Amino acid sequence: MAAHRRFTLATDIPVPFCDPHHPWQRGSNENTNGLLRQYFPKGINLADVS
């Protein structure tokens, strides 16, 4: 996402961003995070997961 301006200029496709602290604007992302938390509790180091 660091190069979103360059991407938009090159492709003429705008990159949308959600407002901070509005998780309902990122529904599928929040759902995926919840599913991952079922298997990987908060605080686990994901670098140790293969």
Backbone as CSV, one residue per row, in Angstrom:
resi,resn,N_x,N_y,N_z,CA_x,CA_y,CA_z,C_x,C_y,C_z
1,MET,0.814,-1.195,0.000,0.000,0.000,0.000,0.862,1.266,0.000
2,ALA,2.150,1.097,0.188,3.023,2.264,0.214,3.062,2.971,-1.143
3,ALA,2.834,2.237,-2.205,2.913,2.811,-3.551,1.528,3.025,-4.156
4,HIS,0.520,3.281,-3.332,-0.837,3.416,-3.863,-0.980,4.597,-4.806
5,ARG,-0.278,5.677,-4.555,-0.375,6.831,-5.473,0.204,6.491,-6.846
6,ARG,1.344,5.819,-6.842,1.968,5.428,-8.106,1.067,4.447,-8.864
7,PHE,0.452,3.508,-8.141,-0.479,2.562,-8.759,-1.662,3.301,-9.376
8,THR,-2.239,4.251,-8.642,-3.388,4.993,-9.152,-3.018,5.798,-10.390
9,LEU,-1.864,6.419,-10.375,-1.445,7.198,-11.548,-1.184,6.302,-12.753
10,ALA,-0.611,5.132,-12.522,-0.269,4.237,-13.630,-1.495,3.546,-14.217
11,THR,-2.495,3.264,-13.394,-3.632,2.464,-13.864,-4.941,3.227,-13.936
12,ASP,-4.987,4.414,-13.354,-6.214,5.213,-13.270,-7.303,4.490,-12.464
13,ILE,-6.861,3.643,-11.509,-7.774,2.939,-10.602,-7.538,3.485,-9.197
14,PRO,-8.546,4.112,-8.597,-8.346,4.649,-7.252,-8.249,3.537,-6.209
15,VAL,-7.445,3.766,-5.191,-7.286,2.810,-4.092,-8.080,3.334,-2.900
16,PRO,-9.154,2.626,-2.508,-9.961,3.112,-1.380,-9.316,2.750,-0.044
17,PHE,-9.519,3.599,0.947,-9.046,3.347,2.302,-10.220,3.474,3.258
18,CYS,-10.233,2.646,4.282,-11.261,2.725,5.316,-10.860,3.790,6.329
19,ASP,-11.862,4.328,6.996,-11.598,5.305,8.043,-11.005,4.614,9.266
20,PRO,-10.075,5.265,9.974,-9.518,4.671,11.186,-10.608,4.413,12.226
21,HIS,-10.467,3.319,12.951,-11.381,2.946,14.037,-12.802,2.689,13.551
22,HIS,-12.949,2.196,12.311,-14.250,1.836,11.750,-14.171,0.411,11.190
23,PRO,-14.098,-0.605,12.061,-13.893,-1.977,11.580,-15.024,-2.491,10.694
24,TRP,-16.221,-1.930,10.799,-17.326,-2.389,9.958,-17.096,-2.055,8.489
25,GLN,-16.159,-1.181,8.192,-15.838,-0.868,6.799,-14.895,-1.920,6.197
26,ARG,-14.369,-2.800,7.045,-13.439,-3.843,6.594,-14.002,-5.213,6.985
27,GLY,-15.202,-5.506,6.567,-15.904,-6.708,7.008,-15.159,-8.004,6.796
28,SER,-14.695,-8.250,5.575,-14.036,-9.538,5.316,-12.713,-9.630,6.065
29,ASN,-12.014,-8.516,6.217,-10.766,-8.510,6.973,-11.014,-8.839,8.432
30,GLU,-12.016,-8.234,9.037,-12.331,-8.485,10.441,-12.817,-9.912,10.645
31,ASN,-13.567,-10.456,9.690,-14.025,-11.836,9.786,-12.833,-12.792,9.745
32,THR,-11.899,-12.550,8.842,-10.710,-13.386,8.743,-9.893,-13.326,10.023
33,ASN,-9.727,-12.138,10.586,-8.999,-12.015,11.851,-9.664,-12.836,12.945
34,GLY,-10.992,-12.809,13.009,-11.710,-13.577,14.011,-11.520,-15.071,13.831
35,LEU,-11.533,-15.528,12.581,-11.323,-16.947,12.311,-9.902,-17.375,12.686
36,LEU,-8.930,-16.544,12.390,-7.553,-16.869,12.747,-7.360,-16.936,14.258
37,ARG,-8.063,-16.087,14.999,-7.952,-16.070,16.457,-8.468,-17.357,17.085
38,GLN,-9.326,-18.096,16.366,-9.794,-19.376,16.890,-8.640,-20.368,17.013
39,TYR,-7.666,-20.267,16.116,-6.551,-21.212,16.078,-5.257,-20.633,16.643
40,PHE,-5.084,-19.333,16.563,-3.874,-18.685,17.034,-4.253,-17.598,18.031
41,PRO,-4.185,-17.899,19.320,-4.572,-16.904,20.325,-3.713,-15.647,20.259
42,LYS,-4.253,-14.575,20.751,-3.537,-13.298,20.780,-2.229,-13.473,21.551
43,GLY,-1.158,-12.930,21.024,0.141,-13.002,21.678,1.050,-14.076,21.119
44,ILE,0.514,-15.002,20.298,1.355,-16.056,19.719,2.243,-15.432,18.639
45,ASN,3.473,-15.906,18.547,4.401,-15.412,17.548,4.142,-16.171,16.245
46,LEU,3.587,-15.505,15.243,3.251,-16.159,13.978,4.486,-16.544,13.178
47,ALA,5.644,-16.010,13.545,6.885,-16.410,12.871,7.219,-17.875,13.171
48,ASP,6.693,-18.393,14.284,6.949,-19.787,14.662,5.948,-20.756,14.031
49,VAL,4.973,-20.263,13.295,3.942,-21.102,12.681,4.340,-21.389,11.246
50,SER,4.319,-22.670,10.874,4.692,-23.012,9.498,3.456,-23.059,8.619
